[in-house]
Amino acid sequence: MKKFKKMMMLFTLAFCLAYTTGLVVCAAEKPVNGGSSPKSAAVLEYNTRYMDRLEGTIPHSKWYQFTTNSQDAYYNITCKNLSIPTGLLAVSQPDFVLRTENLIDLKNSRIHLKENEQGNINLKLEKNTTYYVSVNPGMNPSKNTGQYSIQISCRYDTVSDISSQASNAALGQKYTSSLDGNGDIDWYQFKAPSDGTYHISFTNQNIETSALDSQKANVYLCTSYEEQLYQQSAGNGESKTFTCSLYAGETYLLKITMGTNKRTNTGDYSFKIWKDVPVSSVNIKPGKTITLVKGKTKQLQAVVVPLSATNKSVSWTSRNKKIATVSKSGKITAKNFGTTKITCTSKQENNKKAVCMIKVVPSKGKISRISSVSGKSLHITWKKQTGTTSYKLYRSANKNKGFTRIATIKNNCSYTDKKVKPKKVYYYKIRACKIKGNTKLYGKFSDVRYGRLK
């Protein structure tokens, strides 16, 4: 039971959390009786959902007032028609209006709401100023009886609306901020460190828009004189990137604002500015020369310098695919004996390259048996390797050094060594050879085996 109560408390707390001024607050709910005129207007507090009714009798309108804070901020008035019946036409629907101290309607400050419909008024208001909200019935006030709610919240504007006070943006860093209300414009500035190609990505994280480009969130790249150079529009949840050529030492402005969909232009966005970093060189790991046994594979790795290069993509090609092939990821497959070159090329404009020599050779030799023949010679046999030209047999009196070649054997997999003495131990090793043109391709030496006369 205690566990259940704890879970319910956590759920209730999470349900109350709401994002308003950049902090997490809990929106309370409270009944209120609006005044019949501005003089008797009920005072509204922030982050409280006020519940009231239109009774369909004179006086028809309800009045409320609130005073703005001492800092520049955008204010959101959230209104909802909970149960007032309406017709299809706006004139039959109750309207919610934001007015100045002089009772003048502000631009984009009037909304009509059908039953169960919610709307928002988002505006930047003068600080330390009193404003009024009036709720008015439709054309048939006698039928406009029902409940509605009003809630006021504010968001402080952290990015300047004035280009001369633009916030600094650093290259390569992602910035996240918000459009806080009707007419909000966010200005940023940055300086191009050098001539070159720059990219600007912009993401509309949750600003509601329509399908029309004119009502989407917009980002503009401008000169320091606010002359527009590039522009992109992004719908809710959409990301856009544009590429531009900029000049060293010049200061550029980034302007972020909303389109014509004024009443829903609150929400978050992010952007990032970066410059193309060219590839200076490309290297291949594990090295410039690689030896492979026929039929085997090897994964190559492209090392692009510098690590901060904008485009690290590369392509792989083989000069002779009959000898060795290479995949898009740099995996080589040895097909036949021989040599070929594998080239790794940067996909950036300067096309930096690296070359690796591939040798496809016979496999490692293997001595199968060494036996004494009539106490006068030693007979050595080894595993056959298809396609090889010859085998090179080496001998030494020391297991670890002093090996010299004693025979080159063609078309055979055995050899009889007659130059041996009784009671003496002899050590042998062998490797296969493939001659292709003027090139000799050797496989690895076999493990050392020994023998002596009986």
C-alpha positions as CSV (number, residue, x, y, z in Angstrom):
1,M,0.0,0.0,0.0
2,K,2.9,2.4,0.8
3,K,4.5,1.6,-2.5
4,F,1.2,2.4,-4.3
5,K,0.8,5.8,-2.4
6,K,4.4,6.7,-3.3
7,M,3.7,5.9,-7.0
8,M,0.5,8.0,-7.0
9,M,2.4,11.0,-5.4
10,L,5.1,10.8,-8.1
11,F,2.4,10.5,-10.9
12,T,0.5,13.5,-9.5
13,L,3.7,15.6,-9.3
14,A,4.7,14.7,-12.9
15,F,1.2,15.5,-14.1
16,C,1.4,19.0,-12.7
17,L,4.8,19.9,-14.2
18,A,4.5,22.6,-16.9
19,Y,7.2,24.6,-18.8
20,T,6.6,28.3,-18.7
21,T,9.4,30.7,-17.9
22,G,12.2,28.3,-18.4
23,L,11.5,26.7,-15.0
24,V,9.3,23.8,-14.1
25,V,6.2,25.1,-12.3
26,C,2.9,23.6,-11.1
27,A,-0.2,25.3,-12.6
28,A,-2.9,25.6,-9.9
29,E,-6.7,25.8,-10.7
30,K,-8.9,28.4,-9.1
31,P,-12.4,29.8,-9.5
32,V,-12.8,33.5,-10.2
33,N,-15.6,36.0,-10.9
34,G,-14.6,38.4,-13.6
35,G,-15.6,42.0,-13.3
36,S,-18.4,43.6,-15.3
37,S,-16.1,46.4,-16.5
38,P,-12.4,47.3,-16.5
39,K,-12.8,49.2,-13.2
40,S,-14.0,46.0,-11.5
41,A,-11.7,43.6,-13.4
42,A,-10.5,40.6,-11.4
43,V,-6.8,40.4,-10.8
44,L,-5.1,37.3,-12.4
45,E,-1.9,35.7,-11.1
46,Y,0.6,33.9,-13.3
47,N,0.5,30.1,-13.8
48,T,-2.9,29.7,-12.3
49,R,-5.8,28.3,-14.4
50,Y,-8.9,30.4,-13.6
51,M,-12.4,29.0,-14.1
52,D,-15.3,31.4,-14.8
53,R,-18.7,31.4,-16.5
54,L,-20.7,33.5,-19.0
55,E,-24.3,33.6,-17.8
56,G,-26.0,34.9,-20.9
57,T,-27.4,37.9,-19.0
58,I,-26.4,41.5,-18.7
59,P,-23.6,42.4,-18.2
60,H,-22.5,40.0,-20.8
61,S,-18.7,40.5,-20.8
62,K,-16.2,39.5,-18.1
63,W,-13.1,41.6,-17.3
64,Y,-9.7,40.6,-15.9
65,Q,-6.4,42.4,-15.4
66,F,-2.7,41.5,-14.8
67,T,0.5,43.4,-14.5
68,T,3.6,42.5,-16.4
69,N,7.0,41.9,-14.7
70,S,10.0,44.2,-14.5
71,Q,11.9,42.3,-17.2
72,D,11.2,42.0,-21.0
73,A,9.1,38.9,-21.6
74,Y,6.6,37.2,-23.9
75,Y,3.2,36.5,-22.4
76,N,1.0,33.6,-23.2
77,I,-2.8,33.8,-22.5
78,T,-4.3,30.4,-22.8
79,C,-8.1,30.4,-23.1
80,K,-10.5,27.5,-23.4
81,N,-14.2,27.3,-24.1
82,L,-15.2,24.5,-21.8
83,S,-19.0,24.4,-22.2
84,I,-20.3,27.5,-23.9
85,P,-22.5,26.4,-26.9
86,T,-21.7,28.1,-30.2
87,G,-22.6,28.0,-33.9
88,L,-20.2,27.4,-36.8
89,L,-19.7,31.2,-37.5
90,A,-17.1,33.1,-35.4
91,V,-19.7,35.8,-34.7
92,S,-21.7,33.2,-32.6
93,Q,-18.6,32.2,-30.6
94,P,-17.3,33.9,-27.5
95,D,-14.1,35.9,-28.0
96,F,-11.2,36.5,-25.8
97,V,-9.4,39.8,-26.2
98,L,-6.2,41.3,-24.8
99,R,-6.3,45.1,-24.3
100,T,-3.9,47.8,-23.2
101,E,-4.4,50.1,-20.2
102,N,-6.3,52.4,-22.6
103,L,-8.5,49.5,-23.6
104,I,-7.1,49.4,-27.1
105,D,-7.1,45.9,-28.8
106,L,-3.5,44.7,-29.5
107,K,-2.7,43.3,-32.9
108,N,-3.3,39.5,-33.1
109,S,-4.8,39.6,-29.6
110,R,-8.4,38.4,-30.3
111,I,-9.5,34.7,-30.6
112,H,-12.9,33.1,-31.1
113,L,-13.4,29.7,-29.6
114,K,-15.9,27.0,-30.3
115,E,-17.1,24.7,-27.6
116,N,-14.2,22.5,-26.2
117,E,-11.7,24.6,-28.2
118,Q,-8.5,26.1,-26.8
119,G,-6.5,29.0,-28.1
120,N,-3.5,31.1,-27.3
121,I,-2.6,34.8,-27.5
122,N,1.2,35.2,-27.5
123,L,2.7,38.7,-27.3
124,K,5.7,40.6,-26.1
125,L,4.3,43.2,-23.6
126,E,5.6,46.3,-22.0
127,K,7.2,45.7,-18.6
128,N,5.6,47.0,-15.4
129,T,2.3,47.6,-17.3
130,T,-1.3,46.6,-16.6
131,Y,-3.2,44.8,-19.3
132,Y,-6.8,43.7,-19.5
133,V,-8.4,40.5,-20.8
134,S,-12.1,40.6,-21.7
135,V,-14.3,37.6,-22.5
136,N,-17.3,38.5,-24.7
137,P,-20.3,36.4,-25.7
138,G,-21.2,35.9,-29.3
139,M,-24.1,37.5,-31.3
140,N,-26.7,35.7,-29.2
141,P,-25.6,36.3,-25.6
142,S,-28.7,34.7,-24.1
143,K,-27.5,31.4,-25.3
144,N,-23.9,31.9,-24.4
145,T,-24.0,30.3,-21.0
146,G,-21.2,28.0,-19.9
147,Q,-17.8,27.7,-18.4
148,Y,-14.4,28.8,-19.7
149,S,-10.8,29.0,-18.4
150,I,-8.0,31.5,-18.6
151,Q,-4.3,31.1,-17.7
152,I,-1.4,33.5,-18.0
153,S,2.3,32.6,-18.2
154,C,5.4,34.4,-19.3
155,R,8.7,33.4,-20.9
156,Y,11.7,35.6,-20.6
157,D,13.4,36.4,-23.9
158,T,17.1,35.3,-23.6
159,V,18.1,36.2,-27.2
160,S,17.9,39.8,-28.4
161,D,15.3,41.0,-30.8
162,I,17.8,43.7,-32.0
163,S,20.5,42.8,-34.5
164,S,23.0,45.2,-33.0
165,Q,22.7,43.3,-29.7
166,A,22.9,39.8,-31.4
167,S,24.2,36.9,-29.3
168,N,27.5,35.4,-30.3
169,A,27.5,32.0,-31.9
170,A,30.6,29.8,-32.1
171,L,31.4,27.5,-35.0
172,G,30.8,23.9,-34.4
173,Q,28.6,24.3,-31.4
174,K,24.9,23.4,-31.2
175,Y,22.6,26.1,-29.8
176,T,19.0,25.5,-28.5
177,S,16.6,28.3,-27.7
178,S,13.0,29.3,-28.2
179,L,10.6,31.7,-30.0
180,D,8.6,33.1,-27.1
181,G,5.7,34.8,-28.7
182,N,4.1,36.8,-31.4
183,G,6.8,38.8,-33.3
184,D,9.8,37.3,-31.4
185,I,13.0,37.6,-33.5
186,D,16.2,35.9,-32.3
187,W,19.5,37.4,-33.6
188,Y,22.9,35.7,-33.5
189,Q,26.2,36.8,-35.0
190,F,29.4,35.0,-35.9
191,K,32.7,35.8,-37.7
192,A,34.0,33.7,-40.6
193,P,37.6,32.8,-39.7
194,S,38.6,32.0,-43.3
195,D,37.3,31.9,-46.8
196,G,35.4,28.7,-47.6
197,T,32.2,26.7,-47.5
198,Y,30.1,26.9,-44.4
199,H,27.0,24.9,-43.4
200,I,24.1,26.0,-41.2
201,S,21.6,23.4,-39.9
202,F,18.3,24.5,-38.4
203,T,15.8,22.3,-36.6
204,N,12.2,23.4,-35.6
205,Q,11.8,21.2,-32.6
206,N,8.2,21.8,-31.6
207,I,7.0,25.2,-33.1
208,E,3.5,24.5,-34.5
209,T,3.2,25.4,-38.2
210,S,0.9,24.8,-41.2
211,A,1.9,23.2,-44.5
212,L,2.5,26.7,-46.0
213,D,6.1,27.8,-46.1
214,S,4.9,31.3,-45.2
215,Q,3.8,30.0,-41.8
216,K,6.9,27.9,-40.9
217,A,9.8,28.8,-38.7
218,N,12.4,30.7,-40.7
219,V,16.1,31.1,-40.5
220,Y,17.9,33.8,-42.5
221,L,21.6,34.3,-43.0
222,C,22.4,38.0,-43.4
223,T,25.3,40.4,-43.7
224,S,26.2,42.7,-40.8
225,Y,23.9,45.2,-42.5
226,E,20.9,42.8,-42.4
227,E,21.1,42.1,-46.1
228,Q,19.5,38.7,-46.6
229,L,21.8,36.1,-48.2
230,Y,20.1,32.7,-47.6
231,Q,16.8,31.5,-46.1
232,Q,15.2,28.2,-45.1
233,S,11.8,27.3,-43.6
234,A,11.2,24.4,-41.3
235,G,7.9,22.9,-40.2
236,N,7.2,21.3,-36.8
237,G,9.9,18.6,-36.2
238,E,11.7,19.4,-39.5
239,S,15.4,20.0,-40.0
240,K,16.9,21.9,-42.9
241,T,20.6,22.6,-43.8
242,F,21.9,25.1,-46.3
243,T,25.4,25.6,-47.6
244,C,27.0,29.0,-48.3
245,S,30.4,30.5,-49.3
246,L,31.6,33.1,-46.8
247,Y,34.6,35.4,-46.6
248,A,37.4,35.6,-44.0
249,G,37.0,38.2,-41.3
250,E,33.4,39.1,-42.2
251,T,30.7,39.2,-39.5
252,Y,27.4,37.5,-40.4
253,L,24.0,37.6,-38.7
254,L,21.6,34.7,-38.2
255,K,17.9,35.8,-37.9
256,I,15.4,33.3,-36.5
257,T,11.7,34.1,-36.5
258,M,8.2,32.8,-37.3
259,G,6.1,33.1,-40.4
260,T,2.6,34.5,-40.6
261,N,1.1,31.9,-38.2
262,K,1.4,34.4,-35.3
263,R,-0.7,32.8,-32.6
264,T,1.2,29.5,-32.3
265,N,4.7,30.8,-32.7
266,T,6.1,29.6,-29.4
267,G,8.4,26.7,-29.1
268,D,12.0,25.5,-29.3
269,Y,14.5,25.4,-32.1
270,S,18.2,24.5,-32.5
271,F,20.9,25.4,-35.0
272,K,24.6,24.7,-35.7
273,I,27.1,26.5,-37.9
274,W,30.3,24.8,-39.1
275,K,32.9,25.2,-41.8
276,D,34.2,22.5,-44.2
277,V,37.6,21.2,-43.0
278,P,39.4,19.8,-46.0
279,V,41.2,16.5,-46.0
280,S,45.0,17.0,-46.0
281,S,46.0,13.3,-46.5
282,V,44.8,9.8,-46.5
283,N,46.7,6.8,-45.1
284,I,45.9,3.0,-45.2
285,K,46.2,0.7,-42.3
286,P,47.8,-1.8,-41.6
287,G,50.5,-0.6,-44.1
288,K,51.6,0.2,-47.7
289,T,52.4,-3.5,-48.5
290,I,50.2,-6.4,-47.6
291,T,50.8,-10.1,-48.3
292,L,47.8,-12.4,-48.6
293,V,47.3,-16.1,-49.2
294,K,45.0,-16.9,-52.2
295,G,41.4,-17.1,-51.0
296,K,42.0,-15.1,-47.8
297,T,40.6,-11.7,-46.9
298,K,41.9,-8.6,-45.1
299,Q,40.1,-5.5,-43.7
300,L,41.8,-2.2,-44.6
301,Q,41.2,1.0,-42.7
302,A,41.4,4.5,-44.1
303,V,42.9,7.1,-41.8
304,V,41.7,10.5,-42.9
305,V,43.8,13.5,-41.7
306,P,42.8,15.7,-39.9
307,L,40.3,14.0,-37.6
308,S,38.2,17.1,-37.8
309,A,37.8,16.8,-41.6
310,T,34.2,17.6,-42.6
311,N,33.8,14.7,-45.0
312,K,35.8,11.6,-44.0
313,S,34.1,9.4,-46.6
314,V,36.4,7.4,-49.0
315,S,36.1,5.1,-52.0
316,W,38.1,1.9,-52.7
317,T,39.3,0.6,-56.0
318,S,41.5,-2.3,-57.2
319,R,43.8,-2.0,-60.3
320,N,43.4,-5.7,-61.1
321,K,40.3,-7.4,-59.8
322,K,41.5,-10.8,-61.1
323,I,44.3,-10.6,-58.5
324,A,42.3,-9.0,-55.6
325,T,39.0,-7.3,-55.1
326,V,38.0,-4.6,-52.6
327,S,34.6,-3.8,-51.1
328,K,33.1,-0.4,-50.4
329,S,34.2,-0.8,-46.8
330,G,37.8,-1.6,-47.7
331,K,37.7,-5.4,-47.3
332,I,40.1,-7.1,-49.8
333,T,39.8,-10.7,-51.1
334,A,42.8,-12.4,-52.6
335,K,41.7,-14.1,-55.9
336,N,44.8,-15.3,-57.7
337,F,48.6,-15.2,-57.4
338,G,50.1,-11.9,-58.4
339,T,50.4,-8.2,-57.4
340,T,48.0,-5.3,-57.6
341,K,47.3,-1.9,-56.1
342,I,44.4,-0.9,-53.9
343,T,43.7,2.8,-54.0
344,C,41.8,4.7,-51.3
345,T,40.4,8.1,-52.4
346,S,38.8,10.8,-50.3
347,K,35.4,11.8,-51.5
348,Q,36.0,15.5,-50.6
349,E,36.7,17.8,-53.5
350,N,40.5,17.6,-53.3
351,N,40.5,13.8,-53.9
352,K,43.4,12.9,-51.7
353,K,44.7,9.3,-52.3
354,A,46.6,6.5,-50.7
355,V,47.9,3.4,-52.4
356,C,48.5,-0.1,-50.9
357,M,50.4,-2.9,-52.8
358,I,48.8,-6.3,-52.5
359,K,50.8,-9.5,-53.0
360,V,48.8,-12.7,-53.4
361,V,51.2,-15.6,-52.5
362,P,51.1,-19.4,-51.9
363,S,50.1,-20.6,-48.5
364,K,52.5,-21.6,-45.8
365,G,54.5,-24.7,-46.5
366,K,54.0,-27.9,-44.5
367,I,56.5,-30.8,-44.2
368,S,54.5,-34.0,-43.8
369,R,57.3,-36.5,-43.0
370,I,61.1,-37.0,-42.8
371,S,62.2,-40.6,-42.9
372,S,65.6,-42.5,-43.0
373,V,66.2,-44.5,-46.2
374,S,68.6,-47.5,-45.8
375,G,70.6,-45.6,-43.2
376,K,72.1,-43.5,-46.1
377,S,69.7,-40.7,-46.9
378,L,66.7,-38.7,-45.5
379,H,63.5,-38.6,-47.5
380,I,61.4,-35.4,-47.0
381,T,57.8,-35.1,-48.2
382,W,55.5,-32.1,-48.0
383,K,51.9,-31.0,-48.7
384,K,51.2,-30.1,-52.3
385,Q,50.0,-26.6,-53.2
386,T,48.0,-26.2,-56.5
387,G,49.2,-23.6,-58.9
388,T,52.7,-23.1,-57.5
389,T,55.8,-23.1,-59.7
390,S,58.3,-24.8,-57.4
391,Y,59.3,-25.5,-53.8
392,K,62.4,-24.3,-52.0
393,L,63.9,-26.7,-49.5
394,Y,66.3,-25.4,-46.8
395,R,68.5,-27.3,-44.3
396,S,70.6,-26.5,-41.2
397,A,72.4,-28.2,-38.4
398,N,70.9,-25.7,-36.0
399,K,67.1,-25.5,-35.4
400,N,67.1,-21.7,-35.1
401,K,69.7,-20.4,-37.6
402,G,72.1,-21.2,-40.5
403,F,69.6,-22.5,-43.0
404,T,70.7,-22.7,-46.6
405,R,68.8,-23.8,-49.7
406,I,69.7,-27.3,-50.8
407,A,67.1,-27.8,-53.6
408,T,64.5,-26.3,-55.8
409,I,61.8,-28.9,-56.7
410,K,59.3,-28.7,-59.5
411,N,56.4,-31.0,-60.2
412,N,57.0,-33.1,-57.1
413,C,56.3,-33.0,-53.4
414,S,59.3,-35.0,-52.0
415,Y,63.0,-34.9,-52.0
416,T,65.8,-37.3,-51.0
417,D,68.8,-35.7,-49.2
418,K,71.8,-37.9,-49.7
419,K,74.4,-35.5,-48.2
420,V,73.8,-36.5,-44.6
421,K,76.0,-38.2,-42.0
422,P,75.1,-40.9,-39.4
423,K,74.2,-39.8,-35.9
424,K,73.8,-36.2,-36.9
425,V,70.5,-34.3,-36.6
426,Y,69.4,-32.2,-39.6
427,Y,66.7,-29.5,-39.6
428,Y,64.5,-28.7,-42.6
429,K,62.0,-26.1,-43.7
430,I,60.2,-25.5,-47.1
431,R,58.3,-22.8,-48.9
432,A,56.3,-22.7,-52.1
433,C,57.1,-20.3,-55.0
434,K,55.0,-18.9,-57.8
435,I,56.7,-17.1,-60.7
436,K,54.4,-14.7,-62.5
437,G,56.2,-12.7,-65.2
438,N,59.3,-11.3,-63.7
439,T,57.9,-11.5,-60.1
440,K,58.6,-14.3,-57.7
441,L,55.9,-14.8,-55.1
442,Y,56.9,-16.8,-52.0
443,G,54.7,-18.4,-49.4
444,K,55.7,-18.5,-45.7
445,F,58.2,-21.1,-44.5
446,S,56.9,-24.3,-43.0
447,D,57.5,-25.1,-39.4
448,V,61.0,-26.6,-38.8
449,R,61.1,-30.5,-38.8
450,Y,64.2,-32.6,-38.0
451,G,65.5,-36.0,-39.1
452,R,68.6,-38.3,-38.7
453,L,69.9,-41.5,-40.1
454,K,69.0,-44.7,-38.3
